[in-house]
Amino acid sequence: MLFLVAALLLLGVALGSVAHAPLPVTLAAAAVIGIWLVVFAVRERTVRRRHQH
C-alpha cells in the first residue's frame, strides 16, 4: 500500500502537477491519501472477515 502511495506521488511529480506545489503541501496530501488508503483497507478487511464466518 505504501508502494502505491509512493508510485502515485512519483507519477504526480513526473506529470508536473506536484512539482509546482510546495513540499509541505505535497507531503500533507500524500499523508492524507495514505491515511485514507489505510482506513479503506481496514474497513474492507473487517467486512470480508465478517462474511467468511
VEXDREN-2710 file (C-alpha; in Angstrom, 1 decimal):
% VEXDREN-2710
k/r/px/py/pz
1/MET/0.0/0.0/0.0
2/LEU/2.8/2.4/0.8
3/PHE/4.3/1.4/-2.6
4/LEU/1.0/2.6/-4.2
5/VAL/1.2/6.0/-2.4
6/ALA/4.9/6.4/-3.4
7/ALA/4.1/5.5/-7.0
8/LEU/1.2/8.0/-7.2
9/LEU/3.4/10.7/-5.7
10/LEU/6.2/10.0/-8.3
11/LEU/3.6/9.9/-11.1
12/GLY/2.4/13.3/-9.9
13/VAL/6.0/14.7/-9.9
14/ALA/6.5/13.2/-13.4
15/LEU/3.4/14.9/-14.7
16/GLY/4.3/18.2/-13.2
17/SER/1.2/18.7/-11.0
18/VAL/3.0/18.1/-7.7
19/ALA/6.2/19.8/-8.9
20/HIS/4.6/23.3/-8.6
21/ALA/3.3/22.7/-5.1
22/PRO/5.4/23.4/-2.1
23/LEU/7.0/20.3/-0.4
24/PRO/4.9/20.6/2.8
25/VAL/1.7/20.6/0.8
26/THR/2.8/17.6/-1.2
27/LEU/3.7/15.7/1.9
28/ALA/0.4/16.6/3.6
29/ALA/-1.5/15.4/0.6
30/ALA/0.5/12.2/0.5
31/ALA/-0.2/11.7/4.2
32/VAL/-4.0/12.3/3.7
33/ILE/-4.1/9.8/0.8
34/GLY/-2.1/7.3/2.8
35/ILE/-4.3/7.5/5.8
36/TRP/-7.4/7.2/3.5
37/LEU/-6.0/4.1/1.9
38/VAL/-5.2/2.5/5.3
39/VAL/-8.7/3.3/6.6
40/PHE/-10.2/1.8/3.4
41/ALA/-8.1/-1.3/3.7
42/VAL/-9.0/-1.9/7.3
43/ARG/-12.7/-1.5/6.5
44/GLU/-12.5/-3.9/3.6
45/ARG/-10.7/-6.4/5.7
46/THR/-13.2/-6.3/8.5
47/VAL/-16.1/-6.7/6.1
48/ARG/-14.5/-9.7/4.4
49/ARG/-13.8/-11.3/7.7
50/ARG/-17.4/-10.9/8.8
51/HIS/-18.7/-12.5/5.6
52/GLN/-16.3/-15.5/5.8
53/HIS/-17.5/-16.7/9.2
END
